[in-house]
Amino acid sequence: AQSGADLMSLLPLIGIFAVFYLLLIRPQQKRAKEQKLMIEALHKGDEVATTGGELGRVVKVSGNYVTLQIAENVHVILQKPAIQTLLPKGTLNSIEKE
């Protein structure tokens, strides 16, 4: 009878771990996988936002680096992980007109 009581005392701990996994760990792993796929799929002409908040158009992709055009004749070289979001086509044009 004592071993059954020990199992019942571990049941809440197992339940808490399961909830923690489903609500925190799994979504974070899914987001990291999506981010990795997005970075691997970058190509010339994509409009992106960086973790620093800069918006730009990808001019060149090479190895672990991306060259962004953030203004006319202004290019910035960034590491690929600095790219946070892939913007829909035409976003930069619509922002410049405002």
Summary of the structure (lengths in Angstrom):
residues: 98
radius of gyration: 22.2
end to end distance: 73.7
largest distance: 77.8
contacts: 224
relative contact order: 0.13
helix: 50%
strand: 31%
